[in-house]
Every structure is written in C-alpha cells, then in structure tokens.
C-alpha cells in the first residue's frame, strides 16, 4: 500500500486517454459562467519530469504523450493545458490531472485534491496553487465534501488499485455519491488488464448507470509481461461533447 509512484508511468497511453477526456470535460463545464467544484480522490504529485530517471527507465511517455503529439492526436483542450504547463515549468514537464484541471478552473471555482502518500502530497503542495489539499484517504474526503459548494462540478476517481478490494467496493461507493450528487460529473479511471479483473466492476457500473459513458481503449503492453493493455473511463453525467471525444480517441487507438 502507498508504494505506487506515477512518475514511472506519467505521460503513458493511459494518461493520454484519461487526460484527453478530462480536459474535454472541464473545457465544456467551464464554457458556462456558473462556478463549479472540482474534486480528486487520488491526486498524485501534479507535475512530472519526463526527462527524469523514472520516466526514462520505463520509456512509457515516449510511447504515450510523445507519440500522440507527433501523430497530432491533440488538436484539443489537452494541448492547451500541456502548453501552459510547459511554458511555466519547462518543456520536459507533464501535468497530472490536478494541473490539467487548474488550467481550466477559474476564480470562483473550488478545487479539492486528496493525496495520502506523504511525499506525493508534499510535491503536490508545491504546484497546486489555490486548491485545497487533503492528506487523507480520497474516498473519505469525497464522501465528506459531496454534495459540494458550488453544486455544479466534477469528481475524478483515479486510484492506483494497489488495494485489490477497490474493484469490489467502487461500484457501491459511486452509487452512493451519485445519489448524494445527482448533478455531478463523476468520472472513474480504471486499467484494462490481461486478467480482466476490472471487468466485473465495469459491468456493474454500466448496469447501475445506463446513461453513463464507458470509454475503453486498448494498446500494447508497455513491456513484455506487463499486465495493463488498455485504459477505461466511466463517466456519469458526461458533459456535452464528451461522447464524441471518446469516439475520436477510440478510433485513434484502434488504428495504432
């Protein structure tokens, strides 16, 4: 528990899928002048150095965001967020979801970021701006905040799944959040694995929330024997246009 370090995986193909959908959702939500709330349960450190030893060791960013940019996959809100972060922190930097969200959030919007890993939380505090940080279990933080003020907004749930019981408990937990916050955009990222352990969770969510968006893409494993072969996003109350972006991404991934 608490051993996962996303620095080794930042900018990989799963990040491209997840962050493209996140950026699109937030771009749509912030088109309206009404304020919103943004909540993350597992925020990570917020900023990653793709020239650092962790990223260089795995090479996942080279096959992920670097490939996506070379192939011009991102004429897109994510490109605007990437550009803003690189202008501020350097060309080798890659934003995690907190900094992607920060690019779109406006004065008057509210942001709550939970991160339980002490070192990751400390790093997040250096770049998180005006967001409120929580060195606590993210599920507990979200449960306490929902329904938030302002009531419009988005919850991103992006656990490492180090705790295998997460696959079993997440559908029930999301059902409770959806009942408490029926207008909220609730987004869950999950890995697509060779042993398909995510499948019962994804199917349970789809059955319980028939109007939600389920976006899954597949890609080659990062290295021989690596168990993750795809990325999934499940989004309740998807903003207008998110289904089109999911379809665009699905076509791009299928063609590779």
N, C-alpha and C positions, 0 to 999 in steps of 0.2 A: 504494500500500500504506500502511496505517495512516492513511488520510485520513478514514475513516468516523467520523461523530460522531452518536451516537444521540440526543443532546439535541434534534435537529431532529425526531425521529420518536417520542420517548418517549410512551407512552400511546396510540399509534395502534391500529387494529383488530387488527393482527398481535400487538401486545403483549397486548391483551385475550385473544385466543385462546391464545397461549403461556402467559401468566401464570395464566390460569384453570386450565389443565391442570397447570402446575407446582404451584400452590397446592393443588390437589386431591390430586396425587400425594404431596406432602410431608405433608399432613394425614393421609392414610391411613398412610403409613410411620411417622409418629410416634404413631399410636394404640397401637402395641406398645411396651412399656417397654425393649426392647433398643436399645442405642446404634446409630447409623448414621454413615456417611460421606457428605458431600456435596461434589461436585467440579464446578467450572465451568471450561470451557476459554477462554471469551471473556466475562469478567465485566462489562466496561464500568465506568462510574463509580459505579453502585449507587444513585444518587439524582439525580432530575431536577426542575428547577423549571419547572413548566408555565406560569408567568407570565413566564418569561424570554424574551428576544428570539428564541432559536432555535425554541422551541415556538410562539411567536406568529407567526413568519414562515411556517411551514408550515400551521398550524391542524390538524395531524393529531390531536392529543389531543382537540380539540373534537369531532371526528367519531369518536373512538375511545372512550377511557375515560369522557369526559363524557357521551357519548351512551349508553353501556352503563349507566351509573349512573342516568341519567334514565329509561331504559326498564326499570330494575330487572332487569337481566340477572344481577346478582351477589348473590343471597341465598346466600352462597357463602364458602368459605375465603378467597378473594381479597379479599373485602370486609373481613374481619377484619384481614388484613395491611395493606390500604390505610389502615384506620382507625388502626392502631397507628403506622404511619409518619407519618401526618398529625398525630397527637397529639404526636409527638416533634419533627417538623421543620417543620410548618406545612401549612395547608390546600392550598396550591398545589403541594405536592411529590408526586412519583410515584416509587414504588420500582422500581428494576430488579430483576432476578432475585436478586442477592445479598441484598438487604434483604427480599425476599419469603421467601427461604429462611431468613434469620436469624429471622424471626418464628416459624417452626415448629421450628427446631432447639433442642435442649435442652442443659443441662450434660451433658457426657459424649459428645455428638455431635462429630464432626470436620468442619471445613469448609476446603476449599482453593479459592482463587479465583485464576485466572490472567488477567492482562491485560497485553498487550505495549505498548500505547500509553502513553508516559510520563505525559502529562497526565491521561489517564483513570485510570491506576494511582494517581497521586498523589491524585486526588479520591476514589477508592475507599478509600484508606487512611484518609481522614477519617471514614468511616461504617461500615467493615467489622467493627468490634467485634473479637471474638476469632478471626475467621477468619484462616487463614494465607494471605498474599498472595504471588504469584509474578509478577515482572516478566519473564516468559518466554513463549515460544510455548506456547499452551494444549494443543496436541496432544502436545507433548513432555512437559509437566507430567503430563497424564493418563496417558500411557504409562508414566512413571516411578512413578506412585502406584498404579496398578492391578495386582493387586487391593489395595484399601486396607485399613487397620485403623481402625475396625471394618469387617468384611466386608459387612454389610448396607449398602445405601445407593443413591445416585443420582448419575449423571453427566449434566450438561446441556452439550450442544454447541450453541453458538449463534454461529457465525461470521458475519462481515459478507458473506462471499462476494466480497470485493474480489479475492481470488485465485481466478480462474476455475477453476483446476485443482482447487479444493476439491471441486467437483461430481464429479470423476472419482476422487479419492483417498478420499473419505469412506467409501464402502461397504466397501472393503477394510480401512480403518483401524478402522471399527466392528466388522467381523467379528473382527479380532484382539482388540479389547477385550472382546468378548462371549465369546471363548474363554478369555481370562485371568480373566474375572469373570462366571461364568455365572449368579450370583445377583443381579447388579447391575441396577438400573433404568437403562437407557441411553436418553436422550432427545435427539433431534436436532430443532432447528428449522430450517426452510428456507422461502424465499419461493416463492410461486406466481407465475410470471412470464408475461407475454404471449407471450414467445418459447418458453416451455415448456422452457427449458434445464435445469430441475430434474427433469424427468420421467424421464429415464434413471436418474438417481441414485435417485429414489424407487422406481422399479420394480425396480431391482437390489436395494435393501434389502428390499422386500416379498418378492421371490423367495427371498432368502437367509434371511429370518427370518419364516416364515409365521405364527407365533403372535404377532407384534408388532401393536401398534396403529398404524394410519396414519390420522391425522385431518387433513383438509384443509377449509378454509372459503374462500369467495370473497367479495369485496367490490369496490365501485367503486374505481377508481384515485384516489389522494389528490389528483391534479390532472391536467389533460389531458396525455396523453403519458407519464404515469408508468407504469413497467413492472410494478410489483407489483400484482397483482389478487387476492391471496389469501395464506393462511398455512398452512404444513404443520407437523405434529409427528409424528415417528416414534418410537415408544417400545417398546423391548424390555423384557420382563417388566413390563408395566404393572400397577401396584397395583390391588387390587380396587376397583371403582367408577369407574376412570378411563374405561373404555369408555362408561359411562352419561353421564359428564360430556361426553365428546367428542360423543356423540349429541345431548345437550341443546344444546351450542354450535352444532352443525351446523344444527339446526332454527332456532335464533335467527338465525344469519347468513343462512340461506336465505330467511327471512321478511322480510328488510330490502330 
